[in-house]
Amino acid sequence: MVDAIVTGAGGFLGKRLVERLKQAGVDVLAVDRTHGDISEEGMWQELPAARTLFHLAGRTFVPDSWTQGPSFMAANVLGTQHALNWCKRHKAKLVFASAYVYGVPERLPIQESDSVRPNNPYALSKHLAEQLCEFAATHEQIPVMVLRLFNIYGAGQRPEFLIPTLLDRIRAKQDIQVMDLSPRRDYVFVDDVLSAFAKAMDVPEGYHCINIGSGRSYSVQEIIDILQEAAGTALPVVSSCAVRRNEIPDVRADITRARAVLGWRPEWDLPAGIRELMKES
C-alpha cells in the first residue's frame, strides 16, 4: 500500500504536489490523464490501495465552464463520487481540491460558514462535489478535508489566467490591455497551497472545509503595478472598462480556521511571490 495517491498529477498544482510529497519522504503514486478518465469507474478500479487520496483532477477554467457544462459536471461531480467510492473501498482519507464557491460575498473576509452561492458552472460543480464529500463523511465515515482554494498563482500556471497573461505582455514589452482594473482577488502563492495540502494529509475524522487564501485582496491595477515594479518596466496600461459576466468586486479569505485546524498560514505575500514566480518562469 502506498502512502498517497495524487489525481491530476499532470496539472499545474498536482505535478508540484507530487514533488513536494516525495521530498518529504511520502510514497506517492501520481495519477494523470494517461491512467484514464476520472468520470469513469474503470479508472478507479485499477488504482491500488493508499492511505490518503489527494483529489486534484477536474476541469478548472471558468470561461470554459459556460460552454462545456456537461464535461465540468462529469469531471468535477461524478469524478469526485468515484473518488469517494474508492476511499470507502480502501478505508482511505480524502483531501479534495475545491475552489471559490461563495459568489458575491456577504461580508469580508469570507468565512467557511458564510453562504455558498456559486455564480458560474465551475463553482457550482465544485460545490456539488463538496456536498458529496460532506455526505460521505457524515454517513459513510470517510474522513474528508476540503480545501477551498482561492486564486492560486505560480510558475507553470496556464497562460489564460490573469497573472501569466499580464507577465507575458510585460516580458514582450507590449501595452498591458485589460477589461477592468478594479476587481479585487485574494491571490495565494502555489508554494503556500502545497504546504496546506501536505498538512492536510493528517486528516482527522469527519468532514472539514477550510479556506486557503492569503487573507488579503489586490485589484488588477495593483497586480499590474507589482508586476511592473518587479520587471522594472513602466508600460502603458489600457482598460476597456468592460465588466465581466457575473463579476465579483472583492474577494478576501478568512483563514482563521486554516490556522486552527491545519496549523497553516501563508508565508508569501504577493510582491514576494511575484518575484519568485519571475525567477522560476
C-alpha contacts under 8 A as a table, 3 or more apart, distances in Angstrom:
res1	aa1	res2	aa2	distance
1	M	48	P	7.09
1	M	49	A	5.42
1	M	50	A	5.32
1	M	51	R	7.55
2	V	5	I	7.45
2	V	27	D	5.51
2	V	28	V	6.10
2	V	29	L	7.08
2	V	48	P	7.90
2	V	49	A	6.81
2	V	50	A	4.88
2	V	51	R	6.93
3	D	26	V	6.19
3	D	27	D	5.09
3	D	28	V	5.91
3	D	50	A	5.40
3	D	51	R	5.21
3	D	52	T	6.40
4	A	26	V	7.27
4	A	27	D	6.46
4	A	28	V	4.75
4	A	29	L	6.39
4	A	50	A	5.37
4	A	51	R	5.80
4	A	52	T	4.69
4	A	53	L	5.68
4	A	54	F	7.21
5	I	28	V	5.52
5	I	29	L	4.72
5	I	30	A	6.07
5	I	31	V	7.07
5	I	50	A	6.50
5	I	52	T	6.49
5	I	53	L	4.94
5	I	54	F	6.05
6	V	9	A	5.85
6	V	14	G	6.80
6	V	17	L	7.88
6	V	18	V	6.84
6	V	28	V	7.23
6	V	29	L	6.34
6	V	30	A	5.18
6	V	31	V	5.85
6	V	53	L	6.13
6	V	54	F	4.73
6	V	55	H	6.09
6	V	56	L	6.94
7	T	14	G	7.08
7	T	30	A	6.50
7	T	31	V	4.72
7	T	32	D	6.07
7	T	53	L	7.77
7	T	54	F	6.35
7	T	55	H	5.15
7	T	56	L	5.36
7	T	57	A	5.13
8	G	11	G	5.62
8	G	14	G	5.37
8	G	15	K	7.72
8	G	30	A	7.93
8	G	31	V	6.21
8	G	32	D	5.15
8	G	33	R	7.38
8	G	55	H	7.16
8	G	56	L	5.00
8	G	57	A	3.78
8	G	58	G	7.10
9	A	13	L	7.55
9	A	14	G	4.06
9	A	15	K	4.70
9	A	17	L	7.75
9	A	18	V	6.84
9	A	30	A	5.36
9	A	31	V	5.39
9	A	32	D	5.04
9	A	56	L	7.58
9	A	57	A	7.54
10	G	14	G	6.11
10	G	15	K	5.35
10	G	31	V	7.57
10	G	32	D	5.18
10	G	33	R	7.31
11	G	14	G	5.15
11	G	15	K	5.69
12	F	15	K	5.99
12	F	16	R	6.93
12	F	156	G	5.84
12	F	157	Q	5.57
12	F	158	R	7.50
13	L	16	R	5.44
13	L	17	L	6.17
13	L	56	L	7.86
13	L	190	V	7.39
13	L	194	L	7.86
14	G	17	L	4.99
14	G	18	V	6.24
14	G	56	L	6.43
15	K	18	V	5.38
15	K	19	E	6.57
16	R	19	E	5.07
16	R	20	R	6.16
16	R	194	L	7.59
17	L	20	R	4.98
17	L	21	L	6.11
17	L	194	L	5.91
17	L	197	F	7.79
18	V	21	L	5.27
18	V	22	K	6.16
18	V	28	V	6.92
18	V	29	L	8.00
18	V	30	A	6.57
19	E	22	K	5.21
19	E	23	Q	6.15
20	R	23	Q	5.16
20	R	24	A	6.41
20	R	194	L	7.27
20	R	198	A	7.91
21	L	24	A	5.05
21	L	25	G	6.53
21	L	26	V	5.26
21	L	27	D	7.77
21	L	28	V	7.09
21	L	198	A	6.97
22	K	25	G	5.05
22	K	26	V	5.06
22	K	27	D	6.53
22	K	28	V	6.70
23	Q	26	V	7.35
31	V	34	T	7.74
31	V	35	H	6.28
32	D	35	H	5.81
32	D	36	G	7.64
32	D	57	A	7.91
33	R	36	G	5.41
33	R	37	D	6.61
35	H	43	M	6.62
36	G	40	E	7.86
36	G	43	M	5.38
37	D	40	E	5.54
37	D	43	M	6.30
38	I	41	E	7.35
38	I	43	M	6.38
38	I	44	W	7.23
38	I	57	A	7.47
38	I	58	G	7.97
38	I	75	A	6.37
38	I	79	G	4.96
38	I	82	H	7.48
39	S	74	A	5.66
39	S	75	A	5.31
39	S	78	L	5.46
39	S	79	G	4.24
39	S	82	H	7.11
40	E	43	M	6.03
40	E	44	W	7.49
40	E	79	G	7.29
40	E	82	H	7.71
41	E	44	W	5.40
41	E	45	Q	6.43
41	E	82	H	6.36
42	G	45	Q	5.13
42	G	46	E	6.69
43	M	46	E	5.49
43	M	47	L	7.06
44	W	47	L	5.38
44	W	82	H	6.98
44	W	83	A	7.36
44	W	86	W	6.61
45	Q	86	W	7.81
49	A	90	H	5.71
49	A	92	A	7.97
50	A	53	L	7.02
50	A	90	H	7.06
50	A	92	A	6.39
51	R	90	H	7.85
51	R	91	K	7.41
51	R	92	A	4.79
51	R	93	K	6.29
52	T	92	A	5.29
52	T	93	K	4.64
52	T	94	L	5.87
52	T	95	V	7.38
52	T	201	M	6.76
53	L	87	C	7.39
53	L	92	A	6.84
53	L	93	K	6.10
53	L	94	L	4.90
53	L	95	V	6.12
54	F	94	L	6.11
54	F	95	V	4.79
54	F	96	F	6.10
54	F	97	A	7.68
55	H	80	T	7.70
55	H	83	A	7.32
55	H	94	L	7.10
55	H	95	V	6.14
55	H	96	F	4.99
55	H	97	A	6.21
56	L	96	F	6.56
56	L	97	A	5.26
57	A	75	A	7.73
57	A	76	N	7.81
58	G	72	F	7.39
58	G	75	A	5.11
58	G	76	N	5.18
58	G	79	G	7.60
59	R	71	S	7.70
59	R	72	F	5.51
59	R	75	A	6.32
59	R	76	N	6.54
59	R	122	Y	7.70
60	T	65	S	7.93
60	T	72	F	8.00
60	T	122	Y	6.73
61	F	64	D	5.65
61	F	65	S	6.66
61	F	122	Y	7.45
62	V	65	S	5.15
62	V	66	W	7.22
62	V	120	N	7.06
62	V	121	P	7.44
62	V	122	Y	5.64
62	V	123	A	7.98
63	P	66	W	5.82
63	P	67	T	7.63
64	D	67	T	5.59
64	D	68	Q	5.84
64	D	69	G	7.99
65	S	68	Q	5.04
65	S	69	G	5.20
65	S	72	F	6.32
65	S	120	N	7.41
65	S	121	P	5.47
65	S	122	Y	5.45
66	W	69	G	6.00
66	W	120	N	7.22
66	W	121	P	6.19
68	Q	71	S	5.58
68	Q	72	F	6.50
69	G	72	F	5.15
69	G	73	M	6.22
69	G	121	P	6.50
69	G	122	Y	7.95
70	P	73	M	5.12
70	P	74	A	6.04
71	S	74	A	5.11
71	S	75	A	6.14
72	F	75	A	5.31
72	F	76	N	5.73
72	F	77	V	7.73
72	F	121	P	7.72
72	F	122	Y	6.65
72	F	125	S	6.73
73	M	76	N	5.33
73	M	77	V	5.17
73	M	78	L	6.72
73	M	125	S	5.63
74	A	77	V	5.74
74	A	78	L	4.97
74	A	79	G	6.33
75	A	78	L	5.95
75	A	79	G	4.85
75	A	80	T	7.52
76	N	79	G	5.45
76	N	80	T	5.96
76	N	125	S	5.85
76	N	126	K	6.29
76	N	129	A	6.52
77	V	80	T	5.21
77	V	81	Q	6.38
77	V	125	S	5.97
77	V	126	K	7.08
77	V	128	L	6.37
77	V	129	A	4.91
78	L	81	Q	5.06
78	L	82	H	6.34
79	G	82	H	5.19
79	G	83	A	6.28
80	T	83	A	4.83
80	T	84	L	6.20
80	T	129	A	6.06
80	T	132	L	7.67
80	T	133	C	7.97
81	Q	84	L	5.07
81	Q	85	N	6.20
81	Q	129	A	7.48
81	Q	132	L	6.71
82	H	85	N	4.99
82	H	86	W	6.16
83	A	86	W	5.07
83	A	87	C	6.27
84	L	87	C	4.96
84	L	88	K	6.20
84	L	94	L	7.43
84	L	133	C	7.21
84	L	136	A	7.10
84	L	142	I	7.77
85	N	88	K	5.07
85	N	89	R	6.32
86	W	89	R	5.17
86	W	90	H	6.29
86	W	92	A	7.97
87	C	90	H	5.23
87	C	91	K	5.50
87	C	92	A	4.61
87	C	93	K	6.41
87	C	94	L	6.88
87	C	142	I	7.02
88	K	91	K	5.12
88	K	92	A	6.66
88	K	140	E	7.52
88	K	142	I	6.46
89	R	92	A	7.89
91	K	142	I	7.27
92	A	142	I	7.22
92	A	143	P	7.63
93	K	142	I	6.35
93	K	143	P	5.03
93	K	144	V	6.06
93	K	203	V	6.74
94	L	142	I	7.48
94	L	143	P	6.29
94	L	144	V	4.79
94	L	145	M	6.26
94	L	203	V	7.87
95	V	144	V	5.90
95	V	145	M	4.76
95	V	146	V	5.93
95	V	147	L	7.40
95	V	197	F	7.56
95	V	200	A	6.80
95	V	201	M	7.16
95	V	203	V	7.71
96	F	144	V	7.37
96	F	145	M	6.19
96	F	146	V	4.81
96	F	147	L	6.18
97	A	146	V	6.31
97	A	147	L	5.38
97	A	148	R	6.67
97	A	149	L	6.96
98	S	126	K	5.80
98	S	127	H	7.75
98	S	130	E	7.38
98	S	146	V	6.35
98	S	147	L	5.56
98	S	148	R	4.67
98	S	149	L	6.01
99	A	123	A	6.77
99	A	126	K	6.58
99	A	147	L	7.45
99	A	148	R	4.56
99	A	149	L	4.62
99	A	150	F	6.12
100	Y	103	G	7.68
100	Y	123	A	6.61
100	Y	148	R	5.98
100	Y	149	L	6.19
100	Y	150	F	5.49
101	V	116	V	5.88
101	V	117	R	6.46
101	V	118	P	5.06
101	V	119	N	7.89
101	V	123	A	5.07
101	V	124	L	7.08
101	V	126	K	7.25
101	V	127	H	6.33
101	V	148	R	7.85
102	Y	105	P	6.06
102	Y	114	D	7.60
102	Y	115	S	6.39
102	Y	116	V	4.29
102	Y	117	R	4.94
102	Y	118	P	5.71
103	G	116	V	6.79
103	G	117	R	4.89
103	G	118	P	4.86
103	G	119	N	5.25
103	G	248	I	7.09
104	V	117	R	7.43
104	V	119	N	7.93
104	V	248	I	5.49
104	V	249	P	7.68
105	P	108	L	7.04
105	P	110	I	6.75
105	P	114	D	7.99
105	P	115	S	7.81
105	P	250	D	7.98
105	P	251	V	7.29
106	E	110	I	7.80
106	E	114	D	7.41
106	E	115	S	7.53
107	R	110	I	6.14
108	L	251	V	7.29
108	L	252	R	6.09
108	L	253	A	7.46
108	L	254	D	7.78
109	P	215	G	7.33
109	P	251	V	7.53
109	P	252	R	4.99
109	P	253	A	5.12
109	P	254	D	4.91
110	I	114	D	6.65
110	I	251	V	7.57
110	I	252	R	6.09
110	I	253	A	4.93
110	I	254	D	5.18
111	Q	114	D	5.42
111	Q	211	N	7.60
111	Q	253	A	6.77
111	Q	254	D	5.22
111	Q	255	I	7.70
112	E	209	C	6.92
112	E	210	I	6.49
112	E	211	N	6.55
112	E	254	D	7.84
116	V	127	H	7.96
118	P	121	P	7.53
118	P	123	A	5.20
118	P	124	L	5.14
118	P	127	H	7.47
119	N	123	A	6.82
119	N	124	L	7.25
119	N	246	N	6.55
120	N	123	A	5.54
120	N	124	L	6.29
120	N	246	N	7.70
121	P	124	L	4.91
121	P	125	S	6.10
122	Y	125	S	5.19
122	Y	126	K	6.41
123	A	126	K	5.10
123	A	127	H	6.16
124	L	127	H	5.09
124	L	128	L	6.16
125	S	128	L	5.17
125	S	129	A	6.24
126	K	129	A	4.99
126	K	130	E	6.20
127	H	130	E	4.90
127	H	131	Q	6.33
128	L	131	Q	5.10
128	L	132	L	6.49
129	A	132	L	5.07
129	A	133	C	6.32
130	E	133	C	4.92
130	E	134	E	6.21
130	E	146	V	7.19
131	Q	134	E	5.09
131	Q	135	F	6.13
132	L	135	F	5.14
132	L	136	A	6.17
133	C	136	A	5.17
133	C	137	A	6.16
133	C	144	V	6.60
133	C	146	V	7.95
133	C	207	Y	7.65
134	E	137	A	5.13
134	E	138	T	6.05
134	E	144	V	7.53
134	E	207	Y	5.89
135	F	138	T	5.16
135	F	139	H	5.83
135	F	140	E	7.53
136	A	139	H	5.38
136	A	140	E	4.88
136	A	141	Q	6.49
136	A	142	I	5.86
137	A	140	E	5.67
137	A	141	Q	4.78
137	A	142	I	4.50
137	A	143	P	5.64
137	A	144	V	6.11
137	A	206	G	5.42
137	A	207	Y	5.42
138	T	141	Q	5.88
138	T	142	I	7.64
138	T	206	G	6.68
138	T	207	Y	7.08
141	Q	205	E	7.71
141	Q	206	G	6.73
142	I	205	E	7.56
142	I	206	G	6.92
143	P	203	V	6.50
143	P	204	P	6.51
143	P	205	E	4.81
143	P	206	G	4.92
143	P	207	Y	6.13
144	V	203	V	6.84
144	V	205	E	7.49
144	V	206	G	6.35
144	V	207	Y	5.00
144	V	208	H	6.27
145	M	200	A	6.82
145	M	203	V	6.27
145	M	207	Y	6.17
145	M	208	H	4.85
145	M	209	C	6.00
145	M	210	I	7.66
146	V	207	Y	7.84
146	V	208	H	6.02
146	V	209	C	4.59
146	V	210	I	6.19
147	L	209	C	6.01
147	L	210	I	5.06
147	L	211	N	6.01
147	L	212	I	6.34
148	R	209	C	7.10
148	R	210	I	5.85
148	R	211	N	4.75
148	R	212	I	5.79
149	L	152	I	7.18
149	L	193	V	7.82
149	L	211	N	6.34
149	L	212	I	4.98
149	L	213	G	6.50
150	F	186	D	6.27
150	F	187	Y	6.63
150	F	188	V	6.85
150	F	211	N	7.45
150	F	212	I	6.16
150	F	213	G	5.27
150	F	253	A	7.60
151	N	185	R	6.95
151	N	186	D	5.90
151	N	187	Y	4.63
151	N	188	V	5.95
151	N	213	G	7.34
152	I	187	Y	5.75
152	I	188	V	4.99
152	I	189	F	5.79
152	I	190	V	5.89
152	I	193	V	7.69
153	Y	157	Q	6.72
153	Y	163	I	7.10
153	Y	187	Y	6.84
153	Y	188	V	6.45
153	Y	189	F	5.33
153	Y	190	V	5.75
154	G	157	Q	6.09
154	G	189	F	6.07
154	G	190	V	5.37
154	G	191	D	7.96
154	G	273	G	7.63
154	G	274	I	7.85
154	G	277	L	5.51
155	A	277	L	5.38
155	A	278	M	7.77
155	A	280	E	6.07
155	A	281	S	5.34
156	G	281	S	7.17
157	Q	161	F	7.49
157	Q	164	P	7.01
158	R	161	F	6.18
158	R	164	P	7.27
159	P	162	L	7.89
159	P	164	P	5.14
159	P	165	T	5.67
160	E	164	P	7.03
160	E	165	T	6.12
161	F	164	P	5.86
161	F	165	T	6.09
162	L	165	T	5.16
162	L	166	L	6.16
163	I	166	L	5.17
163	I	167	L	6.02
163	I	223	I	7.79
164	P	167	L	5.01
164	P	168	D	6.08
165	T	168	D	5.29
165	T	169	R	6.57
166	L	169	R	5.29
166	L	170	I	6.26
166	L	176	I	6.82
166	L	224	I	7.19
166	L	227	L	7.99
167	L	170	I	5.05
167	L	171	R	6.11
167	L	227	L	7.05
168	D	171	R	5.24
168	D	172	A	6.18
169	R	172	A	5.02
169	R	173	K	6.10
169	R	174	Q	5.19
169	R	175	D	6.98
169	R	176	I	6.24
170	I	173	K	4.95
170	I	174	Q	6.09
170	I	175	D	7.71
170	I	176	I	7.16
170	I	228	Q	7.22
170	I	231	A	7.60
170	I	233	T	7.45
170	I	235	L	7.36
171	R	174	Q	7.72
171	R	231	A	7.92
173	K	235	L	7.02
174	Q	235	L	7.08
175	D	235	L	5.84
175	D	236	P	5.22
175	D	237	V	6.04
175	D	238	V	7.11
176	I	235	L	6.84
176	I	236	P	6.19
176	I	237	V	4.70
176	I	238	V	6.01
177	Q	237	V	6.05
177	Q	238	V	4.78
177	Q	239	S	5.86
177	Q	240	S	7.76
178	V	181	L	7.04
178	V	237	V	7.79
178	V	238	V	6.35
178	V	239	S	4.94
178	V	240	S	6.53
179	M	239	S	5.26
179	M	240	S	4.83
179	M	241	C	5.41
179	M	242	A	5.02
179	M	243	V	6.85
179	M	244	R	7.72
180	D	183	P	6.95
180	D	220	V	7.42
180	D	239	S	5.84
180	D	240	S	6.57
180	D	241	C	4.83
180	D	242	A	5.75
180	D	243	V	6.21
181	L	219	S	6.59
181	L	220	V	4.79
181	L	221	Q	5.03
181	L	239	S	6.72
181	L	241	C	7.46
182	S	219	S	5.44
182	S	220	V	5.98
182	S	221	Q	6.73
182	S	249	P	7.39
183	P	219	S	5.30
183	P	220	V	6.19
183	P	247	E	7.82
183	P	248	I	6.89
183	P	249	P	4.83
183	P	250	D	6.02
184	R	217	S	5.59
184	R	218	Y	4.90
184	R	219	S	4.01
184	R	220	V	6.54
184	R	249	P	6.04
184	R	250	D	4.55
184	R	251	V	6.12
185	R	216	R	7.95
185	R	217	S	4.81
185	R	218	Y	5.50
185	R	219	S	6.54
185	R	250	D	5.94
185	R	251	V	4.86
185	R	252	R	6.54
186	D	213	G	6.17
186	D	214	S	6.13
186	D	215	G	6.64
186	D	216	R	5.55
186	D	217	S	4.29
186	D	218	Y	6.55
186	D	251	V	5.77
186	D	252	R	5.10
186	D	253	A	6.79
187	Y	213	G	6.55
187	Y	214	S	6.21
187	Y	216	R	7.60
187	Y	217	S	6.87
187	Y	218	Y	7.58
187	Y	270	L	7.03
188	V	192	D	6.86
188	V	193	V	7.09
188	V	212	I	7.68
188	V	213	G	5.19
188	V	214	S	5.12
188	V	266	P	7.60
188	V	268	W	7.78
188	V	269	D	7.85
188	V	270	L	7.46
189	F	192	D	5.49
189	F	193	V	6.60
189	F	268	W	6.47
189	F	269	D	7.78
189	F	270	L	7.39
189	F	273	G	5.95
190	V	193	V	4.97
190	V	194	L	6.23
191	D	194	L	5.11
191	D	195	S	6.36
192	D	195	S	5.08
192	D	196	A	6.43
192	D	265	R	7.76
192	D	266	P	5.42
192	D	267	E	6.45
192	D	268	W	7.06
193	V	196	A	5.08
193	V	197	F	6.44
193	V	212	I	6.99
194	L	197	F	5.12
194	L	198	A	6.20
195	S	198	A	5.09
195	S	199	K	6.21
195	S	264	W	7.59
196	A	199	K	5.19
196	A	200	A	6.12
196	A	212	I	7.48
196	A	262	L	7.33
196	A	264	W	6.23
197	F	200	A	4.94
197	F	201	M	6.61
198	A	201	M	5.52
199	K	202	D	6.47
199	K	262	L	6.03
199	K	263	G	7.73
199	K	264	W	7.46
200	A	203	V	5.57
200	A	262	L	6.50
210	I	255	I	7.75
210	I	257	R	6.35
210	I	258	A	5.88
211	N	253	A	6.46
211	N	254	D	6.93
211	N	255	I	5.85
211	N	257	R	7.45
211	N	258	A	6.57
212	I	253	A	7.34
212	I	255	I	6.58
212	I	258	A	6.99
213	G	216	R	7.91
213	G	252	R	7.59
213	G	253	A	5.58
213	G	254	D	7.79
213	G	255	I	6.75
213	G	266	P	7.62
214	S	217	S	7.90
214	S	252	R	7.84
214	S	253	A	6.90
214	S	255	I	7.60
214	S	266	P	5.98
214	S	269	D	7.36
215	G	252	R	5.63
215	G	253	A	4.88
215	G	254	D	5.85
215	G	255	I	6.29
216	R	252	R	5.62
216	R	253	A	7.20
217	S	250	D	7.23
217	S	251	V	6.35
217	S	252	R	5.44
218	Y	222	E	5.91
218	Y	223	I	6.49
219	S	222	E	5.09
219	S	223	I	6.30
220	V	223	I	5.09
220	V	224	I	6.24
221	Q	224	I	5.15
221	Q	225	D	6.25
222	E	225	D	5.00
222	E	226	I	6.19
223	I	226	I	5.11
223	I	227	L	6.14
224	I	227	L	5.11
224	I	228	Q	6.04
225	D	228	Q	5.17
225	D	229	E	6.07
226	I	229	E	5.17
226	I	230	A	6.22
226	I	271	P	6.12
226	I	274	I	7.64
227	L	230	A	5.16
227	L	231	A	6.11
227	L	271	P	7.97
227	L	274	I	6.82
228	Q	231	A	4.99
228	Q	232	G	5.71
228	Q	233	T	4.97
228	Q	234	A	6.21
228	Q	235	L	7.66
229	E	232	G	5.05
229	E	233	T	6.48
229	E	234	A	7.93
230	A	233	T	7.99
230	A	271	P	7.89
230	A	274	I	7.41
230	A	275	R	6.14
239	S	242	A	7.88
243	V	247	E	6.65
244	R	247	E	5.30
248	I	251	V	7.37
254	D	257	R	7.72
255	I	258	A	5.23
255	I	259	R	6.60
255	I	265	R	7.64
256	T	259	R	5.31
256	T	260	A	6.35
257	R	260	A	4.95
257	R	261	V	5.83
257	R	262	L	7.81
258	A	261	V	5.45
258	A	262	L	5.29
258	A	263	G	6.46
258	A	264	W	5.60
258	A	265	R	7.02
259	R	262	L	5.68
259	R	263	G	4.43
259	R	264	W	4.74
259	R	265	R	5.92
260	A	263	G	5.66
260	A	264	W	7.79
261	V	264	W	7.96
266	P	269	D	7.64
268	W	272	A	6.05
268	W	273	G	5.70
269	D	272	A	5.54
269	D	273	G	6.06
270	L	273	G	4.98
270	L	274	I	5.96
271	P	274	I	5.15
271	P	275	R	6.31
272	A	275	R	5.18
272	A	276	E	6.30
273	G	276	E	5.07
273	G	277	L	6.05
274	I	277	L	4.95
274	I	278	M	6.19
275	R	278	M	5.22
275	R	279	K	6.42
276	E	279	K	5.12
276	E	280	E	6.26
277	L	280	E	5.16
277	L	281	S	6.00
278	M	281	S	5.40
